[in-house]
Amino acid sequence: MITNKKSTYYLRLFLDLIILNISFFIAAVWSQSLATLLDRNYMFILLTGLNFLWYFVSNVIDFYDDYNIRPFSYQFIKIIRNVTVQALAAVLFIFLVKEDLFTRNFIIIYSVLLAMLVGIRTQAVKYSLIKIRGKGKNIRNLLVIGAGEIGKNFYESILRKNEFGFNLTGFLDDEISEADGLSLLGKIDDLDRVITEKNIEEVIIALPIYAAGQLDDVIKVCNKNAVRVHIIPDYFRFVSKKFQVSMIGNFPIITVRSEPLAEAHWRFVKRVFDIIFSVLAILFILSWLTPLLAILNRLFSPGPVFFKQDRIGTKDETFGCYKFRTMISDNKSINKYQPAVEGDERVTGIGGYLRKSNIDELPQFINVLKGQMSIVGPRPHPLAFNEKYKEMVEEIKLRSWVKPGITGWAQVHGFRGDVLDYEENKKRTVKRIEYDIWYIENWSFWIDIQIILTTVWQMIKGETKGV
């Protein structure tokens, strides 16, 4: 690997497991005594399980990925996630074995120590590497072949970060004679000479696809000089940041976009959560709220309590999406692209409050229970709106890879609803769909919980606004 990723991974995992075991023993001795710990040897079964659990959860949440380019705040959130799972596992084990000494104090001390020491380790390893490489140690001379867009982007995003341990000697390119801020050392035919003169240890090939015929010659020269070769395919400009490389038979396959919910086990987890959550919401909220709104509608805005509208779901299939009615019953614009705005005459008095608080979306728990929607996901578009959005964003169909949601990543970031100004609405729509695609590619159960909690808080504060 170009960044010694595997070696660094095992180093950090090894250090964290040492920290885990030390934290366990300190917490046990602090809360009780070493003699008590040794007497209750089944606690070592818990310790063994916690070690395996740390390894498993760390891989699931990608705790050790992007170790040197992520801010500490991002890493600390993952530390808290991992430590939370450790604490819950310890609580469950202690409950099952009916342990009466190693209880609350032990778990609190263990969790705090583990989070604090792993956080210190994270920063210590990062800054140690920076300091070592700042002194010119563990630095490899790197040459980039191709000074075009690919090569320059690689330089800007990767090579300027000292944490990777590379010294960029320069670029070779046949088509470009000079480039801003780039050290051009010659043509590609000069590769053999440059490797010798500059003591090149690794080469990055960042050539455009039309220059693919030169790959064989470049690789032969590098092999002759025992120089490691890495290739950035030109077609990576079509690939998202969440691409996936896998093997089918003997063929390496690059998946342009990788989405976690393509895996059956994650869809199962999400579906089980959706069913439990929606059943509870229907029993404890809709069961009394629906008749109450039915009475208020009869008094102030005659018409049905529910409103059903065709919207776009998974795989671009149409389904009937339920809402509490917020507009007048004889509204003629339900199948037209006509965004509701503040002061809209179509919105009833009660409807205005329901829309502002987002309560009008609650009947969609019925859609969730029926399997047409999820609690969290991209918001389903009405048919007329979806046709309009297609004119603004070409990638809109990517949203149909997952079930639409009652709330979503775009909504908690303020991209909810439309505005009348076309250009402003286009910007908002593009941004909203970018957030939707990010959610699809980065989904995790923890992100769903975060979105739900944020949505509830926004509803309490009255900051949501439905569509």
C-alpha positions, 0 to 999 in steps of 0.5 A: 500500500502506498501509505503503509496503511496496513502497517499503521492499522495494525500498530494502532489496533495493537496500541488500542487493545493494550489500552483497553486491557490496561483500562479494564484492570485499572477500573477493576482494581480502582472500583474493588481490588486486584484480589476481588478481580482474581477471585471472580475469574469470569470477569476475564471472559468479559475482558476477552469479549471486549477485545474481540468486540473492539476489533469488530466494531472498529472495522464496522465503523471504519475507525482506523480509516483516513487516520491522518487526514481527518480532524480529531473531532471526527475521530473522537465521535468514533471513539465515543461510539466504540466506547459506548458499545463496550459499556453496553456489552459490559452492562449486559454481561454483568446483568447476565452473570448477576455480578454484584461488585463490578457494577456502575463504578467499574463501568464508568471508570473503564469507559472514561479511561478508555475514551481518554487514553485512546484519544490521547493515543490517536493524537500522539501517533499522528503528531509523532509521525508528523514530527519524524517526517518533519526531520526528514526521516521515513520520507520517500521520493515520489515522481508523478507522471502526468501534470494534467488535472488528475496529477494536479488534483492528487498533488493538491489533496494528498501530497501537500500533507506531510503526514503521508511521508512523501517528498514530491520531486516533480512531474513528467508530462509530454503534453504540458510544458509548464504549469503553475506551481508544478516542478516539471522535470521533462518528458515521459521518455526522460523517466529512466534518467530522472529516476537515477538522478532524483533517487526516485522510490515511488511513481504515481501514473496520472495520465489521461485515458488517451495516453494509456498506451504509454503505461507498458513502457513506464512500468517496464522502466520502473520495474528495471529500476526497482521503483514501486508503481501506482496508477490513478485511472483516468476514469476515476473522475466518474467515481464517487468518494465511496467507490469500492474495489472487488474481485469477480473471478480473476477480474478486478471490478471498480464499483463507481458508487458503494452504498451500505444499504446494498447489503442485505444485513444492513437492510434487515437492521434498518427494516427492523428498526423501522417496524418497531419505531413506526408501530410505537409512533402509531400506537402512542401518537397517531392513535390519539392525534388522528381523532383530535385533528379529525374533530378540529377539521370538522369544526374549522376546515371541513374535509378528510383528516388525511391527504394522500398523494402519489410520490416517487419511491424505491426504483422510481415506483409510485406509491400513495404517501399519507399526510395530515391534510393542511390545505383546503379540500377542493385544492386543484393544484395537488398534481401541479408543481406549485410550491407552498409558500408563507401566507399561501391561501391554500393552507388552512389555519390548522394546516399552517401549524402542522406544516411548520411543526412537521406534524403533517408528516406523521401519517407516513409512519403508516407508509413505513409500516407498509414497507413503502418508506423508511423513518430516515431517507431522501424525502419522496417527491410528488410526481410533478415536483420530481419532473421539475427537479429532473430538469435541474439535477441529472443524478436525481434517480440515484435517490431511488436506490433506497426507500424514501424517508419521513426525514433525511440528511438534507432536511436536518441541514435546512434543505426542506421545501421549495422557494418560488425564485427559480434560480434560488430553488435550483441551487437548493434542489441541487444541494438537497440532492447532493445531501441525499446522495451523501446519505446513501453512500455513507449510511450507518445506523448511527447516522439514522439515530442522529437524524431522528434526534435532530429532527425531533429537536427541530420540531420542538423548536419549530424550525422544520417546514414540510413539503 
